[in-house]
């Protein structure tokens, strides 16, 4: 009997990050600067940017 493939059995979970200062949602953005792609995390309310969402925690 053929079973389901490994990829079809995995579930996709997304995490929601909140800014500790204003409570806004943190979204990942891709910026093109100096010929390179750069991923940054940005708060939607206060526009604070960090390298990754984990850096917002104190």
PyMOL commands that set and color helices and strands:
alter all, ss='L'
color gray80, all
select helices_A, chain A and resi 6-9+53-56
alter helices_A, ss='H'
color red, helices_A
select strands_A, chain A and resi 26-33+36-43+49-50
alter strands_A, ss='S'
color yellow, strands_A
deselect
rebuild
show_as cartoon
